[in-house]
Amino acid sequence: MEDCPRLGETAFLEMDSARTALVSVDMQRDFCGPGGYVDVMGYDLSLTFAPIAPMASVMAHLRNSTDMKVVHTREGHVPDLSDAPYNKLLRSKIVGKGWGIGDTPPDGLGRLLVRGEANWEIVDALRPRKGEPVIDKPTKGALTSTAMDLVLRNLGVTHLVIGGVTTDVCVHSVMREANDLGYWCVLLKDCTAATDRGNYLAAIKQIKMSGGIFGWVSDSKQFIAATKRAFRQTPRSAPRRRSIARPSRPISP
């Protein structure tokens, strides 16, 4: 983990791999692809596209080499927009200069942020595998407006490794909710992005405050390297539960 006050420049977080899930937040075409919501709103699409490759590396590693789980979220509204607050609809149309949630912009893939549309789907590189939970949400957060907390608890999950978009909105909302509900959270900083670089940096800094005010920060390379070391050191005949690190000063149960 980065920048942990009173624990040195870095610290190790001990995690039970069988109780850990990677949460991929809203990696949808609406936020990462051309003709989607972020693109129509006029933001730099390259920023939200950047986390796809590192997230794909983490996802492939966890699926193939560990017993950790993968969970996805998707933001979107029912076709009649009955679950979309008016203030959210209005703001989207103002920023999009007339095009907003529920509209199909010129050369668009479908209605923006509407469930079932092509632009609402998760990008191909991060497509959920059969059996991986996909949590559909009409809100920026996910754990208090859907059955996500129930799903995670039924899976025995206590620790979340988080990536996705956008860092300062949906990712922060999910991480804050999870922290309030007692989950131990780690954000992989290269697996997340915002539509504004300054907002991204500020969001990362906020997480690091007070020794990790609602979680910690690492990156995909450190996380993959740690899990490889831990699983390489664990005999094949050992129980499913494994620790991905052996810190001298663990900072969580």
N, C-alpha and C positions, 0 to 999 in steps of 0.2 A: 504494500500500500504506500502511497505517496504522502509526504509532508504530514506526518503524525506528530503533533506536539507532545513533548516530554517522552517520546519513544524514539527519538532520533530522526534522521532524514527519511528513513523508511521503516516500516514495521511489517511483520508477517501476520496474516489472518489465517487461523486454523479453521478448516471447513470439513464437514462430513460429506463426502461426495454423493452418497446415496440419498442425502437430504438436501441436495443442491440442485437448483434449476437455472438454466439460462433463460432469461426473458427477453425476447426480441420485440421491441415496442414499435408497432405501426410502420414496419418497413414495407410500405405499400407504394404502388405507382403514383397514387395521389400526392405523396410526399417526396418521392425519389425519381419519378419518371416524367418525360415530356408529355405535355397535354394534361397533366394532373393538377391538383389543387394548388400546390406550391408554385408550379410553373405559371399558372394563370394569375396567381397573386403577384407575380413579377419579381420573385426572389431568385437568387443565384442557385440554380439547380445543382451545380457542381458540389456545393457544400453538403447537401443532404444525400447526394449520390456517393460521396466518399466513404461512408461507413460500410457499404455493402461488402467490399472485398475482405476487410478484416473480420467482419461478422461471419462471413461465409467460412473463413478459416477456423474460427472458434467453433462454429456449429459442426463442421465436418469432423474436427478433432474430438469433440464431446460424443458425437454419435458413434464414431468408429473405435474409440479407445478408452472410454470411461463409462461409468454407470450413471452419469448425471443426466437430468431430464432437460428437454427443450420445450418451452412454452411460447406461444405467439399471441400478440394482440393486434386487433384491427379496429381502427376508428371509422365509423360510418353510421348513416341513419337509414331508417326504413324508408321505402319509396315515397310514402305520403308525408314524410318529414314531421310526423307527429311527435317524435322524440327529439326534435331539434329546437332548442329555445329560440325565440324570435330575435333576441339580442345577438346570438351567434350567427343567425342567418343574415341579419342586417349588416353586421360588421364585415362578413365575408363579401357581400355585394359591394360595399363601399371600397374595400381594399382592391377587389377585383374589377373595379370600374364597371359595375353592372352585372358581372358574372360572379356567381357565388355558389354556395352549397345548394345542390339540387338542380343546377343548370348544366347544360351541355354546351361548352364553349366551342367556337369555331375550331375545327380540326381536333377536337377533343375525343377521347376514347369513350366517353359516356357522361352521365350526370355526376357532378363532383361530389365526392364523399357520400355516395349512396350505395347501400349494400347490394351486391350482385352485379355491379357495373365492372367493366374490365379494369378501369383505373383504381378501383377500390381493392383489387386483389394484391396480395403480397408479391413482391418482385420475384422473378423466376429463380434467381440465384439463392434466395432464402426461403423457397417454397416449403411449407410444412410437410413433414413425412407422415405417413399413415400412423395414427396412434398418438401424434403430438397434439396436445390441447391447443385450440385456437379460440381466444376470448374476443368476442365481438362487443364493442363498447360504443355508446353514443357520446361519450364524455372524454375529457382529456385524461383523467385518471382511469383506473380500471378496477381496483380492488373493492371499492365501496359502491359501485354502480352495477356490478355484474357478479357472477358466481365465481370469479377468479380466486378469491380467498378460500372458498370452499374447495375448489379444485386443487389448489396447492396443498391445503391441509390434508385432503384425502390422499394425496400422493406422498405425504410425509415430509413435505418440503419445509425447511426452516431458514435456508440461505438462498439469496437470489443474486445472480450475476447478470447485470443489466446492460443492454445496449439498445440502440434504436434512435428514432427521431420524434420530435425535436428535443434537444437536451433541455432547453429552458421551459418547455411547455409540457408535453405528454410524458417524457422521460422523468422529469422532475416530479410531476404529479404522481406517477406510479411509484417512484422511489419514496416520496414522502408518505404516501398512504401505507406502503409496505412497512416502513419504519414505525409508523404509529400502531400498526397491528402486530409488531414484535418480530418481523423478519430482519435478518442480518443481510445488509445490501452492499454490493460492490458494483461500481460503475466502471466499465471498460471505456476509457476516454476516446480511443480511436474507433470504437464501434458506435459512436454517437456523434450527432452534429446538430447545429441550429441553422436557421435561415440567415443569421447574422453572426459573424465571427466573434464580435464583442459579447453578445449574449451567451454564446457557447462558453467563452472563457470565464465569464461571471458565474455561470451556472456551475462550472467545475469548482471554482473557488468557494462558492457557497457550501458545497458538500464537504469540503475540507475544513471548514471552520469548526472550532471547538473540538478538535480531534476527530472529526467525522460526525457532524451534527445529525445527519440521518443516513450515514453510510460512509464508504471509503472509495478511493479512486485508484485504479490500476490501468493496465492496458493489455491488449490481446497477446502480445508477445510474451510478457511476463506471466500471464495466466496460463497460456499453453505450455510454456517451459516448466512451470511449477507442477502442473498436472502430469506432464510426461515424467518428471523426476519421481513424483510420488507413486505413480502406477508402475514404473519400472522397478522401484524398490520393493513393491508389494508382491509376495509370492502368489502365484496363480491359485493356490489352494486356500488362500486367506478368505475371510468373510467378505461380503459385498461392500461393507462400509470401509472406506479408506479416507485418510486425511491427505489433502493436497499439499500440506506444508507441515513442517515440524519446528515451529518457532520456539525460541527460548522464552518468549514472553507472550503467550497467546492472549488476545484481547477479546475473545468471545468464547462461549461455551463450546 
